[in-house]
Amino acid sequence: MEKPTYHILVCNSFRVGGDPRGVCSRKDALELLQMLENEVIDRGIDALVSSTGCLKQCEKGPVVVVYPDGWWYPEVDPDKVEQILDALEEGQAAEELMAA
């Protein structure tokens, strides 16, 4: 099995029953998920994009996490998605956007 270089997680505040509730969901995280998926494909980035349950960072939502490096990005919006992916294309983190 081939693993992707990156796994991008987008908090969508999903609960056990599958319902999206919480800050990230209310702040258009689902749209960020679709944007990330489209951009990863368009740019040819070797990444898997997944939605997650609550990452317990509600005050900083929507939150995006990039593994295997463990880069956490708070308060992500479409402009930040572009910057995060620009950095990934270079194999780097968008350090100015990362959580402290």
C-alpha positions as CSV (number, residue, x, y, z in Angstrom):
1,M,0.0,0.0,0.0
2,E,1.3,3.4,-1.0
3,K,0.9,6.1,1.6
4,P,0.5,9.8,0.6
5,T,3.2,12.2,1.5
6,Y,0.7,14.3,3.5
7,H,-2.6,13.8,5.3
8,I,-4.6,17.0,5.7
9,L,-7.2,16.9,8.4
10,V,-10.0,19.4,8.5
11,C,-12.0,19.8,11.7
12,N,-15.7,19.7,10.9
13,S,-16.9,19.1,14.5
14,F,-18.5,15.8,13.6
15,R,-20.0,14.0,16.6
16,V,-20.5,10.3,17.2
17,G,-23.8,10.3,15.4
18,G,-22.2,11.9,12.4
19,D,-23.8,15.3,12.8
20,P,-21.5,18.3,12.2
21,R,-21.9,20.6,15.2
22,G,-19.6,23.1,16.7
23,V,-17.6,26.1,15.7
24,C,-15.6,24.7,12.8
25,S,-18.7,23.4,11.1
26,R,-20.5,26.8,11.6
27,K,-17.5,28.6,10.2
28,D,-17.7,26.9,6.8
29,A,-15.2,24.1,7.4
30,L,-17.0,21.9,4.9
31,E,-16.3,24.4,2.2
32,L,-12.6,24.4,3.2
33,L,-12.6,20.6,2.9
34,Q,-13.9,20.8,-0.7
35,M,-11.5,23.6,-1.6
36,L,-8.5,21.6,-0.2
37,E,-9.6,18.5,-2.1
38,N,-9.9,20.4,-5.4
39,E,-6.7,22.3,-4.9
40,V,-4.7,19.2,-4.0
41,I,-5.9,17.5,-7.2
42,D,-5.3,20.6,-9.4
43,R,-1.8,21.2,-8.0
44,G,-0.8,17.5,-8.1
45,I,0.1,17.5,-4.4
46,D,0.5,13.9,-3.0
47,A,-2.0,14.3,-0.2
48,L,-5.1,12.8,1.3
49,V,-7.7,15.2,2.6
50,S,-10.0,14.1,5.4
51,S,-12.7,15.5,7.6
52,T,-12.5,14.9,11.3
53,G,-14.5,15.0,14.4
54,C,-14.0,17.7,16.9
55,L,-10.3,18.5,17.5
56,K,-11.0,20.4,20.7
57,Q,-9.7,23.7,19.5
58,C,-13.1,25.4,19.1
59,E,-11.9,28.9,19.9
60,K,-9.4,28.6,17.0
61,G,-11.6,27.0,14.4
62,P,-11.7,26.0,11.7
63,V,-8.5,24.0,12.3
64,V,-6.4,22.2,9.7
65,V,-3.7,19.7,10.6
66,V,-1.1,18.4,8.2
67,Y,0.6,15.1,9.0
68,P,3.0,13.4,9.2
69,D,4.7,16.7,10.3
70,G,2.0,17.7,12.8
71,W,1.5,21.2,11.5
72,W,-1.6,22.8,13.1
73,Y,-3.2,25.8,11.5
74,P,-5.9,27.7,13.4
75,E,-8.7,30.0,12.0
76,V,-8.2,28.7,8.4
77,D,-10.0,30.6,5.6
78,P,-9.7,30.3,1.8
79,D,-6.7,32.7,1.7
80,K,-4.9,30.6,4.3
81,V,-5.6,27.4,2.4
82,E,-3.8,28.9,-0.6
83,Q,-0.8,29.8,1.6
84,I,-0.7,26.4,3.2
85,L,-0.8,24.6,-0.1
86,D,1.8,26.9,-1.6
87,A,4.1,25.9,1.2
88,L,3.3,22.2,0.8
89,E,4.3,22.4,-2.8
90,E,7.7,23.4,-1.6
91,G,7.7,20.7,1.0
92,Q,7.5,23.2,3.8
93,A,5.1,24.5,6.5
94,A,3.4,27.9,6.2
95,E,5.1,28.8,9.5
96,E,3.6,32.3,9.8
97,L,0.1,30.6,10.0
98,M,0.9,27.8,12.4
99,A,-0.4,27.6,15.9
100,A,2.1,28.6,18.5
